[in-house]
Amino acid sequence: MDQGSDEDFQILKRVHEKTLAELPDQLMAMVEDLSGDQAYNLDRRGHSLQAATRAMRDGADEELIVVALLHDIGESLGPMNHGEIAASILRPFVSSDHYNLLKYHGVFQTYFYARHLGLDPNARDQFKHEPWYQMTVDFCGKYDEVSFDPNYRNEPISTFTPMVHRVLNKPWLPPGKAV
C-alpha cells in the first residue's frame, strides 16, 4: 500500500463501506449462531434475546438494548474475554460507557457466581470510581444475570434487527471519541 494511488484507496474505501453496511446483518447472524450453546437451561441466543427484551421492557435507550442483545456474541470465540470482543466490534458505534460496560461485564458478572468457583465476587470494585460502574452493575443485575429463564417470553429477534441497523448506522467516530 506504500505505493497506492488515490484510486487504490477509493477501492479500499468502497470495500470498507460494504463491510460496514453488512455488519448489522453479520452481527444478527452471530446472535442466531448462539443457539448452538446448549450447556445452560437456555441457549445463548435465548439469553441474548431475553436480556435485550428485558432492557426494552424496562425502557432502556436503543443503544443499551442493542448492547444487551450483542453482549455475548464473542462467547464462542473467547469465553474468557468475550466482552472485550463485543466491545471492540461495537466501539465505533456506541458510547464510551456502553463500550466499557461490554468490555468489563464479565468481571461484573462474577459477583453472582464467584463464590462457587473460588473467585473474588468483588472484583468489580476495582472500577468503583469509573463513570460506567453503576450502569454496568445495573446491566448485570437487571438484564444479564436474570436472563436464563426458559419460561420468560422474549420478543422475536426481528424486533431488534431495525435497532441494530440504526445503532450501527449512526455517524461513525474513531475509537476514543465521544458519541
Backbone as ProteinMPNN parsed JSONL, in Angstrom:
{"seq_chain_A": "MDQGSDEDFQILKRVHEKTLAELPDQLMAMVEDLSGDQAYNLDRRGHSLQAATRAMRDGADEELIVVALLHDIGESLGPMNHGEIAASILRPFVSSDHYNLLKYHGVFQTYFYARHLGLDPNARDQFKHEPWYQMTVDFCGKYDEVSFDPNYRNEPISTFTPMVHRVLNKPWLPPGKAV", "coords_chain_A": {"N_chain_A": [[0.813, -1.192, 0.0], [2.167, 1.11, 0.278], [2.743, 2.163, -2.123], [0.353, 2.888, -3.101], [-2.264, 4.404, -5.0], [-4.534, 7.265, -5.276], [-6.803, 6.186, -6.454], [-6.549, 3.483, -5.774], [-6.956, 3.626, -3.024], [-9.553, 4.514, -2.975], [-10.864, 2.246, -3.821], [-10.349, 0.599, -1.626], [-11.744, 2.081, 0.278], [-14.388, 1.719, -0.64], [-14.648, -1.035, -0.22], [-14.495, -1.131, 2.574], [-16.774, 0.385, 3.213], [-18.776, -1.303, 2.219], [-18.397, -3.51, 3.891], [-19.039, -2.352, 6.374], [-21.73, -1.757, 5.873], [-22.782, -4.307, 5.758], [-22.356, -5.247, 8.297], [-24.384, -5.028, 10.454], [-26.193, -7.142, 9.77], [-24.452, -9.309, 9.821], [-23.791, -9.369, 12.533], [-26.284, -9.954, 13.621], [-26.568, -12.513, 12.611], [-24.582, -13.731, 14.076], [-25.75, -13.672, 16.592], [-27.85, -15.443, 16.107], [-26.314, -17.743, 15.719], [-25.595, -18.326, 18.301], [-27.394, -20.1, 19.256], [-26.483, -22.651, 19.279], [-25.308, -23.248, 21.665], [-25.869, -25.273, 24.108], [-25.411, -25.784, 26.767], [-26.53, -24.603, 28.975], [-29.659, -23.974, 30.778], [-30.935, -22.512, 28.981], [-30.23, -21.539, 25.719], [-27.499, -19.456, 24.44], [-28.447, -17.7, 22.518], [-31.183, -17.421, 23.181], [-30.757, -16.359, 25.721], [-29.518, -13.926, 25.048], [-31.566, -12.656, 23.581], [-33.427, -12.511, 25.63], [-32.141, -10.817, 27.472], [-32.04, -8.447, 25.95], [-34.773, -8.06, 25.525], [-35.674, -7.668, 28.153], [-34.308, -5.285, 28.744], [-35.494, -3.57, 26.86], [-38.208, -3.635, 27.663], [-37.905, -2.455, 30.084], [-37.553, 0.126, 29.464], [-35.105, 1.043, 28.536], [-32.622, 2.903, 26.659], [-32.201, 2.798, 23.066], [-29.581, 2.158, 22.263], [-28.531, 0.815, 24.51], [-30.23, -1.382, 24.549], [-29.451, -2.688, 22.203], [-26.798, -3.231, 22.907], [-27.325, -5.017, 24.995], [-28.445, -7.115, 23.525], [-26.255, -7.91, 21.957], [-24.187, -8.482, 23.695], [-22.935, -10.943, 24.289], [-21.851, -11.975, 21.943], [-19.231, -12.679, 21.389], [-18.731, -14.949, 22.797], [-18.337, -17.67, 21.891], [-15.928, -17.446, 20.618], [-14.078, -16.428, 22.429], [-14.322, -17.272, 25.448], [-13.253, -16.348, 27.858], [-12.71, -13.703, 27.417], [-14.888, -12.579, 26.162], [-16.455, -10.303, 26.398], [-14.699, -8.239, 25.754], [-14.347, -8.758, 23.063], [-16.906, -8.262, 21.919], [-17.09, -5.576, 22.703], [-14.955, -4.42, 21.275], [-15.788, -4.744, 18.619], [-18.107, -3.187, 18.598], [-17.242, -0.694, 19.391], [-16.836, 1.671, 17.681], [-19.448, 2.51, 17.41], [-20.924, 2.856, 19.709], [-21.447, 4.53, 22.875], [-18.788, 5.591, 25.107], [-19.296, 4.727, 27.692], [-21.047, 2.531, 27.272], [-19.332, 0.965, 25.762], [-17.37, 0.314, 27.707], [-19.009, -1.013, 29.545], [-19.67, -3.293, 28.011], [-17.078, -4.35, 27.636], [-16.207, -4.99, 30.248], [-18.242, -6.446, 31.455], [-18.124, -9.169, 32.054], [-16.392, -9.398, 34.262], [-17.945, -8.065, 36.131], [-20.102, -9.78, 36.264], [-19.097, -11.914, 37.704], [-19.621, -11.373, 40.313], [-22.012, -12.616, 40.967], [-21.537, -15.362, 40.887], [-19.004, -16.047, 41.777], [-18.318, -17.131, 44.288], [-18.837, -19.817, 44.025], [-16.769, -20.771, 42.554], [-14.41, -20.162, 43.752], [-13.518, -17.581, 43.301], [-13.056, -13.99, 43.415], [-15.795, -12.278, 44.449], [-16.06, -9.579, 44.514], [-14.527, -8.408, 42.574], [-15.258, -6.552, 40.712], [-15.186, -4.165, 42.039], [-12.84, -2.796, 41.647], [-13.358, -0.99, 39.707], [-14.964, 0.911, 40.762], [-14.88, 3.722, 40.843], [-15.282, 4.543, 38.295], [-17.135, 6.184, 35.688], [-19.002, 4.557, 34.447], [-19.518, 2.483, 36.114], [-21.855, 2.0, 37.87], [-23.846, 1.739, 35.941], [-23.052, -0.606, 34.707], [-23.201, -2.437, 36.819], [-25.982, -2.338, 37.166], [-26.833, -3.238, 34.628], [-25.882, -5.904, 34.623], [-27.273, -6.973, 36.839], [-30.008, -6.503, 36.246], [-30.462, -7.293, 33.583], [-28.594, -9.179, 32.505], [-27.691, -11.298, 34.361], [-30.173, -12.368, 35.199], [-31.302, -13.417, 32.961], [-31.686, -16.134, 32.112], [-33.941, -17.599, 32.066], [-36.025, -20.056, 31.119], [-38.747, -19.839, 30.809], [-39.434, -17.251, 30.316], [-40.949, -14.835, 28.239], [-39.648, -13.884, 25.373], [-39.132, -11.12, 23.135], [-39.392, -11.447, 19.584], [-36.506, -12.02, 17.471], [-36.629, -10.38, 15.274], [-37.687, -8.01, 16.205], [-35.522, -6.612, 17.119], [-33.767, -6.256, 15.02], [-34.089, -3.854, 13.336], [-33.24, -1.96, 15.223], [-30.555, -2.628, 15.679], [-29.537, -2.07, 13.151], [-30.0, 0.728, 13.089], [-28.382, 1.676, 15.25], [-25.836, 0.854, 14.422], [-25.564, 2.293, 12.141], [-25.231, 4.899, 12.757], [-23.583, 8.109, 12.57], [-20.155, 7.609, 12.137], [-17.509, 7.555, 14.472], [-14.06, 7.839, 15.275], [-12.414, 5.404, 17.436], [-12.399, 6.209, 20.908], [-13.386, 8.733, 20.725], [-16.048, 10.81, 21.797], [-19.412, 9.724, 21.682]], "CA_chain_A": [[0.0, 0.0, 0.0], [3.01, 2.305, 0.292], [2.761, 2.67, -3.494], [-1.042, 3.022, -3.501], [-2.738, 5.659, -5.596], [-5.846, 7.702, -4.805], [-7.785, 5.219, -6.962], [-6.425, 2.28, -4.951], [-7.566, 3.873, -1.728], [-11.002, 4.59, -3.197], [-11.316, 0.846, -3.822], [-10.323, 0.191, -0.225], [-12.852, 2.778, 0.937], [-15.636, 1.043, -1.026], [-14.663, -2.327, 0.461], [-14.841, -0.867, 3.98], [-18.174, 0.816, 3.268], [-19.594, -2.506, 2.032], [-18.267, -4.281, 5.123], [-19.838, -1.672, 7.403], [-23.148, -1.906, 5.535], [-23.164, -5.699, 6.035], [-22.083, -5.577, 9.69], [-25.563, -5.342, 11.282], [-26.713, -8.479, 9.475], [-23.471, -10.286, 10.306], [-23.933, -9.475, 13.983], [-27.532, -10.671, 13.895], [-26.272, -13.919, 12.337], [-23.82, -14.225, 15.225], [-26.734, -13.935, 17.66], [-28.513, -16.699, 15.723], [-25.371, -18.839, 15.938], [-25.502, -18.629, 19.725], [-28.371, -21.139, 19.6], [-25.791, -23.928, 19.389], [-24.8, -23.403, 23.028], [-26.92, -25.958, 24.857], [-24.917, -26.179, 28.092], [-27.347, -23.985, 30.018], [-31.087, -24.265, 30.647], [-31.367, -21.651, 27.879], [-29.038, -21.29, 24.903], [-27.034, -18.066, 24.472], [-29.35, -16.901, 21.674], [-32.319, -17.1, 24.041], [-30.247, -15.471, 26.768], [-29.301, -12.598, 24.449], [-32.894, -12.095, 23.309], [-34.056, -12.211, 26.914], [-31.506, -9.62, 28.024], [-32.499, -7.305, 25.157], [-36.206, -7.88, 25.799], [-35.788, -7.071, 29.495], [-33.86, -3.888, 28.637], [-36.52, -2.834, 26.124], [-39.403, -3.524, 28.511], [-37.541, -1.598, 31.199], [-37.457, 1.496, 28.971], [-33.724, 1.42, 28.221], [-32.456, 3.529, 25.349], [-31.977, 1.84, 21.992], [-28.194, 1.703, 22.264], [-28.374, -0.19, 25.559], [-30.96, -2.584, 24.11], [-28.568, -3.351, 21.242], [-25.686, -3.751, 23.704], [-27.835, -6.201, 25.686], [-28.602, -8.176, 22.529], [-24.978, -8.332, 21.375], [-23.132, -8.542, 24.706], [-22.263, -12.248, 24.352], [-21.528, -12.512, 20.609], [-17.871, -13.202, 21.359], [-18.633, -16.085, 23.726], [-17.763, -18.888, 21.29], [-14.559, -17.16, 20.182], [-13.214, -16.17, 23.577], [-15.149, -17.27, 26.645], [-12.634, -15.602, 28.953], [-12.67, -12.271, 27.085], [-15.959, -12.347, 25.193], [-16.897, -8.909, 26.499], [-13.751, -7.418, 25.002], [-14.607, -8.984, 21.638], [-18.099, -7.482, 21.577], [-16.764, -4.151, 22.88], [-14.101, -3.985, 20.167], [-16.592, -4.657, 17.395], [-19.102, -2.113, 18.706], [-16.636, 0.551, 19.868], [-17.095, 2.875, 16.875], [-20.881, 2.778, 17.266], [-21.584, 3.04, 20.998], [-20.802, 5.471, 23.792], [-17.674, 5.023, 25.872], [-19.88, 3.999, 28.819], [-21.519, 1.23, 26.793], [-18.123, 0.214, 25.392], [-16.793, -0.237, 28.935], [-19.973, -1.991, 30.047], [-19.438, -4.52, 27.252], [-15.722, -4.853, 27.859], [-15.989, -5.475, 31.608], [-19.397, -7.081, 32.083], [-17.746, -10.485, 32.573], [-15.859, -9.196, 35.618], [-19.081, -7.691, 36.978], [-20.95, -10.965, 36.417], [-18.549, -12.839, 38.706], [-20.262, -11.047, 41.593], [-23.133, -13.525, 41.197], [-21.175, -16.78, 40.962], [-17.592, -16.225, 42.156], [-18.164, -17.971, 45.485], [-18.91, -21.221, 43.607], [-15.545, -21.127, 41.84], [-13.245, -19.69, 44.478], [-13.095, -16.291, 42.751], [-13.412, -12.808, 44.207], [-17.064, -11.715, 43.986], [-15.967, -8.121, 44.495], [-13.514, -7.986, 41.588], [-15.773, -5.373, 40.015], [-14.953, -2.962, 42.842], [-11.688, -2.055, 41.124], [-13.889, 0.021, 38.789], [-15.979, 1.662, 41.515], [-14.806, 5.165, 40.594], [-15.498, 4.807, 36.868], [-18.48, 6.713, 35.458], [-19.866, 3.495, 33.925], [-19.604, 1.416, 37.117], [-23.22, 1.682, 38.291], [-24.573, 1.278, 34.76], [-22.67, -1.998, 34.474], [-23.826, -3.178, 37.915], [-27.412, -2.432, 36.848], [-26.973, -4.099, 33.445], [-25.701, -7.296, 35.021], [-28.329, -7.378, 37.754], [-31.361, -6.401, 35.679], [-30.609, -7.827, 32.233], [-27.715, -10.301, 32.161], [-27.749, -12.381, 35.343], [-31.52, -12.946, 35.325], [-31.819, -13.781, 31.635], [-31.533, -17.557, 31.803], [-35.246, -18.143, 32.444], [-36.624, -20.666, 29.928], [-40.183, -19.526, 30.73], [-39.622, -15.832, 30.004], [-41.394, -14.641, 26.846], [-38.814, -12.917, 24.651], [-39.533, -10.553, 21.857], [-38.682, -12.142, 18.496], [-35.273, -11.356, 17.04], [-36.986, -9.354, 14.285], [-37.932, -6.761, 16.93], [-34.254, -5.935, 17.38], [-32.993, -6.035, 13.792], [-34.02, -2.431, 12.96], [-32.46, -1.237, 16.223], [-29.144, -2.895, 15.396], [-29.207, -1.279, 11.957], [-29.926, 2.161, 13.428], [-27.222, 1.958, 16.097], [-24.601, 0.669, 13.656], [-25.52, 3.229, 11.013], [-25.038, 6.269, 13.226], [-22.313, 8.651, 12.077], [-19.024, 6.911, 12.721], [-16.438, 8.328, 15.102], [-12.923, 6.977, 15.621], [-12.392, 4.979, 18.835], [-11.917, 7.188, 21.873], [-14.15, 9.982, 20.59], [-17.366, 10.727, 22.431], [-20.55, 9.527, 20.789]], "C_chain_A": [[0.861, 1.262, 0.0], [3.134, 2.921, -1.093], [1.338, 2.945, -4.001], [-1.384, 4.407, -4.022], [-4.06, 6.062, -4.951], [-6.921, 6.71, -5.237], [-7.752, 3.929, -6.141], [-7.13, 2.465, -3.607], [-9.071, 4.078, -1.836], [-11.6, 3.19, -3.235], [-11.389, 0.341, -2.386], [-11.478, 0.831, 0.552], [-14.18, 2.088, 0.623], [-15.762, -0.322, -0.345], [-15.071, -2.129, 1.922], [-16.292, -0.43, 4.125], [-19.112, -0.372, 3.111], [-19.571, -3.356, 3.302], [-19.114, -3.666, 6.234], [-21.33, -1.812, 7.139], [-23.654, -3.311, 5.874], [-23.045, -6.07, 7.51], [-23.33, -5.845, 10.529], [-26.11, -6.745, 11.033], [-25.742, -9.572, 9.911], [-23.583, -10.466, 11.815], [-25.22, -10.193, 14.363], [-27.348, -12.16, 13.624], [-25.458, -14.528, 13.481], [-24.737, -14.507, 16.41], [-27.448, -15.251, 17.355], [-27.611, -17.899, 15.992], [-25.231, -19.219, 17.4], [-26.493, -19.709, 20.15], [-27.715, -22.507, 19.726], [-25.274, -24.218, 20.78], [-25.908, -23.989, 23.901], [-26.504, -26.335, 26.277], [-25.768, -25.639, 29.235], [-28.806, -24.393, 29.838], [-31.732, -23.43, 29.536], [-30.132, -21.381, 27.038], [-28.702, -19.796, 24.893], [-27.871, -17.165, 23.566], [-30.549, -16.458, 22.499], [-31.932, -16.147, 25.158], [-30.088, -14.048, 26.23], [-30.626, -11.909, 24.14], [-33.587, -11.69, 24.607], [-33.467, -10.952, 27.54], [-31.983, -8.376, 27.277], [-33.973, -7.012, 25.41], [-36.412, -7.215, 27.159], [-35.385, -5.594, 29.455], [-34.928, -3.043, 27.942], [-37.757, -2.604, 26.997], [-39.165, -2.634, 29.731], [-37.409, -0.134, 30.77], [-36.047, 1.974, 28.679], [-33.66, 2.096, 26.855], [-32.031, 2.466, 24.327], [-30.541, 1.31, 21.978], [-27.972, 0.63, 23.326], [-29.106, -1.481, 25.2], [-30.087, -3.382, 23.139], [-27.358, -3.949, 21.956], [-26.129, -5.027, 24.425], [-27.968, -7.38, 24.723], [-27.248, -8.757, 22.12], [-23.88, -8.597, 22.41], [-22.368, -9.86, 24.743], [-21.856, -12.798, 22.987], [-20.118, -13.08, 20.514], [-17.675, -14.46, 22.193], [-17.973, -17.311, 23.094], [-16.324, -18.683, 20.826], [-13.599, -17.008, 21.354], [-14.001, -16.127, 24.852], [-14.562, -16.454, 27.794], [-12.579, -14.1, 28.676], [-13.758, -11.903, 26.077], [-16.482, -10.92, 25.232], [-16.0, -7.975, 25.715], [-13.977, -7.558, 23.497], [-15.802, -8.152, 21.197], [-17.805, -5.986, 21.654], [-15.933, -3.638, 21.713], [-14.886, -3.829, 18.871], [-17.502, -3.435, 17.448], [-18.517, -0.751, 19.077], [-16.914, 1.77, 18.998], [-18.552, 3.338, 16.878], [-21.601, 3.08, 18.572], [-20.789, 4.025, 21.854], [-19.658, 4.79, 24.533], [-18.194, 4.275, 27.1], [-20.355, 2.614, 28.402], [-20.351, 0.356, 26.339], [-17.528, -0.45, 26.636], [-17.719, -1.251, 29.594], [-19.751, -3.327, 29.339], [-18.108, -5.155, 27.621], [-15.578, -5.544, 29.216], [-17.168, -6.228, 32.216], [-19.081, -8.473, 32.638], [-17.202, -10.406, 33.998], [-17.01, -8.886, 36.577], [-19.994, -8.889, 37.234], [-20.417, -11.904, 37.493], [-19.108, -12.569, 40.1], [-21.321, -12.091, 41.962], [-22.718, -14.986, 41.379], [-19.758, -17.053, 41.481], [-17.413, -17.186, 43.324], [-18.196, -19.458, 45.137], [-17.611, -21.709, 42.973], [-14.273, -20.66, 42.537], [-12.675, -18.39, 43.935], [-13.559, -15.161, 43.668], [-14.719, -12.208, 43.687], [-17.035, -10.192, 43.878], [-14.908, -7.611, 43.523], [-13.961, -6.728, 40.845], [-15.468, -4.074, 40.752], [-13.733, -2.168, 42.395], [-12.125, -0.928, 40.194], [-14.879, 0.967, 39.466], [-15.997, 3.161, 41.218], [-14.974, 5.532, 39.118], [-16.933, 5.292, 36.644], [-19.482, 5.651, 34.992], [-20.08, 2.355, 34.93], [-21.056, 1.04, 37.426], [-24.066, 1.188, 37.125], [-24.282, -0.204, 34.504], [-23.216, -2.901, 35.573], [-25.304, -3.402, 37.583], [-27.657, -3.357, 35.664], [-26.891, -5.571, 33.847], [-26.849, -7.782, 35.896], [-29.712, -7.433, 37.137], [-31.541, -7.128, 34.352], [-29.786, -9.076, 31.959], [-27.916, -11.487, 33.098], [-29.098, -13.1, 35.354], [-32.052, -13.527, 34.019], [-31.455, -15.2, 31.209], [-32.829, -18.298, 32.145], [-35.924, -18.734, 31.204], [-38.112, -20.364, 29.768], [-40.47, -18.066, 30.416], [-39.969, -15.681, 28.532], [-40.607, -13.501, 26.208], [-39.564, -12.293, 23.5], [-38.813, -11.354, 20.77], [-37.463, -11.337, 18.054], [-35.568, -10.24, 16.044], [-37.296, -8.005, 14.937], [-36.654, -5.934, 17.01], [-33.449, -5.61, 16.122], [-32.958, -4.562, 13.382], [-33.196, -1.599, 13.946], [-30.966, -1.403, 15.969], [-28.708, -2.087, 14.174], [-29.082, 0.204, 12.292], [-28.674, 2.486, 14.246], [-25.925, 1.848, 15.293], [-24.515, 1.585, 12.438], [-25.482, 4.676, 11.456], [-23.742, 6.796, 12.621], [-21.152, 8.054, 12.859], [-18.023, 7.886, 13.304], [-15.276, 7.384, 15.407], [-12.987, 6.586, 17.088], [-11.794, 6.061, 19.733], [-12.635, 8.513, 21.788], [-15.511, 9.786, 21.225], [-18.438, 10.564, 21.37], [-21.698, 10.386, 21.268]], "O_chain_A": [[0.357, 2.358, -0.247], [3.575, 4.062, -1.233], [1.14, 3.205, -5.188], [-0.872, 5.424, -3.555], [-4.639, 5.3, -4.176], [-7.844, 6.423, -4.475], [-8.797, 3.349, -5.845], [-7.814, 1.563, -3.123], [-9.792, 3.836, -0.868], [-12.706, 2.968, -2.744], [-12.379, -0.271, -1.985], [-12.107, 0.18, 1.387], [-15.005, 1.894, 1.516], [-16.855, -0.719, 0.06], [-15.899, -2.875, 2.444], [-16.968, -0.838, 5.069], [-20.135, -0.446, 3.792], [-20.606, -3.862, 3.734], [-19.822, -4.376, 6.949], [-22.114, -1.969, 8.076], [-24.818, -3.484, 6.235], [-23.576, -7.097, 7.932], [-23.339, -6.827, 11.271], [-26.452, -7.455, 11.979], [-26.171, -10.649, 10.328], [-23.482, -11.584, 12.319], [-25.241, -10.958, 15.327], [-27.916, -12.988, 14.337], [-25.627, -15.701, 13.813], [-24.525, -15.47, 17.147], [-27.63, -16.08, 18.246], [-28.08, -18.946, 16.439], [-24.79, -20.327, 17.708], [-26.439, -20.184, 21.285], [-28.34, -23.437, 20.236], [-24.839, -25.338, 21.05], [-26.783, -23.262, 24.373], [-27.184, -27.131, 26.925], [-25.725, -26.17, 30.345], [-29.153, -25.071, 28.872], [-32.901, -23.612, 29.196], [-29.086, -21.028, 27.582], [-29.523, -18.97, 25.291], [-27.985, -15.969, 23.834], [-30.896, -15.277, 22.523], [-32.688, -15.238, 25.501], [-30.48, -13.083, 26.886], [-30.789, -10.719, 24.406], [-34.251, -10.655, 24.671], [-34.198, -10.118, 28.074], [-32.295, -7.361, 27.9], [-34.374, -5.851, 25.501], [-37.231, -6.306, 27.294], [-36.046, -4.752, 30.063], [-35.23, -1.933, 28.382], [-38.284, -1.493, 27.051], [-40.111, -2.124, 30.332], [-37.182, 0.743, 31.604], [-35.809, 3.178, 28.584], [-34.527, 1.891, 26.005], [-31.565, 1.386, 24.688], [-30.322, 0.13, 21.706], [-27.293, -0.363, 23.066], [-28.629, -2.568, 25.527], [-29.996, -4.605, 23.242], [-26.941, -5.062, 21.636], [-25.386, -6.008, 24.46], [-27.637, -8.512, 25.074], [-27.118, -9.971, 21.956], [-22.75, -8.907, 22.034], [-21.226, -9.877, 25.204], [-21.542, -13.984, 22.882], [-19.846, -13.893, 19.63], [-16.561, -14.978, 22.282], [-17.118, -17.93, 23.726], [-15.584, -19.652, 20.661], [-12.441, -17.416, 21.272], [-14.332, -15.037, 25.319], [-15.308, -15.924, 28.617], [-12.418, -13.309, 29.605], [-13.566, -11.02, 25.242], [-16.907, -10.387, 24.207], [-16.474, -7.029, 25.085], [-13.818, -6.595, 22.748], [-15.721, -7.419, 20.211], [-18.218, -5.22, 20.783], [-16.178, -2.54, 21.213], [-14.665, -2.881, 18.117], [-17.65, -2.726, 16.452], [-19.238, 0.247, 19.073], [-17.208, 2.834, 19.543], [-18.857, 4.432, 16.403], [-22.754, 3.509, 18.56], [-19.622, 4.31, 21.587], [-19.576, 3.563, 24.577], [-17.59, 3.284, 27.511], [-20.097, 1.631, 29.098], [-20.383, -0.862, 26.515], [-17.219, -1.641, 26.618], [-17.251, -2.246, 30.146], [-19.654, -4.368, 29.987], [-18.031, -6.355, 27.884], [-14.904, -6.568, 29.321], [-17.106, -6.614, 33.384], [-19.715, -8.907, 33.601], [-17.517, -11.25, 34.837], [-17.042, -9.388, 37.701], [-20.592, -8.997, 38.305], [-21.193, -12.615, 38.131], [-19.069, -13.442, 40.967], [-21.499, -12.409, 43.137], [-23.467, -15.768, 41.964], [-19.372, -18.215, 41.605], [-16.462, -17.968, 43.346], [-17.644, -20.276, 45.873], [-17.379, -22.914, 42.867], [-13.182, -20.752, 41.973], [-11.483, -18.121, 44.087], [-14.358, -15.371, 44.581], [-14.741, -11.675, 42.577], [-17.89, -9.593, 43.225], [-14.446, -6.477, 43.656], [-13.13, -5.935, 40.403], [-15.49, -3.0, 40.151], [-13.606, -0.99, 42.729], [-11.349, -0.012, 39.922], [-15.558, 1.74, 38.79], [-17.044, 3.797, 41.336], [-14.826, 6.694, 38.74], [-17.848, 4.852, 37.34], [-20.69, 5.842, 35.133], [-20.752, 1.373, 34.618], [-21.442, -0.117, 37.259], [-24.912, 0.311, 37.301], [-25.178, -0.96, 34.127], [-23.652, -4.017, 35.291], [-25.812, -4.517, 37.704], [-28.581, -4.169, 35.689], [-27.732, -6.379, 33.455], [-27.342, -8.893, 35.706], [-30.505, -8.314, 37.467], [-32.654, -7.54, 34.023], [-30.249, -9.96, 31.238], [-28.28, -12.573, 32.647], [-29.145, -14.321, 35.503], [-33.153, -14.075, 33.992], [-30.98, -15.432, 30.097], [-32.806, -19.484, 32.473], [-36.355, -17.986, 30.327], [-38.679, -20.607, 28.703], [-41.63, -17.683, 30.265], [-39.358, -16.32, 27.676], [-40.861, -12.324, 26.463], [-40.509, -12.87, 22.962], [-37.73, -11.886, 21.016], [-37.405, -10.122, 18.244], [-34.83, -9.257, 15.98], [-37.179, -6.966, 14.287], [-36.699, -4.704, 16.974], [-32.546, -4.775, 16.164], [-31.874, -4.053, 13.098], [-32.531, -0.642, 13.548], [-30.206, -0.437, 16.035], [-27.631, -1.491, 14.172], [-28.153, 0.866, 11.828], [-27.985, 3.465, 13.961], [-25.017, 2.661, 15.466], [-23.478, 1.634, 11.777], [-25.674, 5.583, 10.647], [-22.891, 6.011, 12.203], [-21.173, 8.005, 14.089], [-17.724, 8.918, 12.703], [-15.507, 6.229, 15.765], [-13.539, 7.323, 17.905], [-10.826, 6.732, 19.374], [-12.509, 9.341, 22.69], [-16.062, 8.686, 21.184], [-18.383, 11.179, 20.306], [-22.769, 10.379, 20.661]]}, "name": "protein", "num_of_chains": 1, "seq": "MDQGSDEDFQILKRVHEKTLAELPDQLMAMVEDLSGDQAYNLDRRGHSLQAATRAMRDGADEELIVVALLHDIGESLGPMNHGEIAASILRPFVSSDHYNLLKYHGVFQTYFYARHLGLDPNARDQFKHEPWYQMTVDFCGKYDEVSFDPNYRNEPISTFTPMVHRVLNKPWLPPGKAV"}
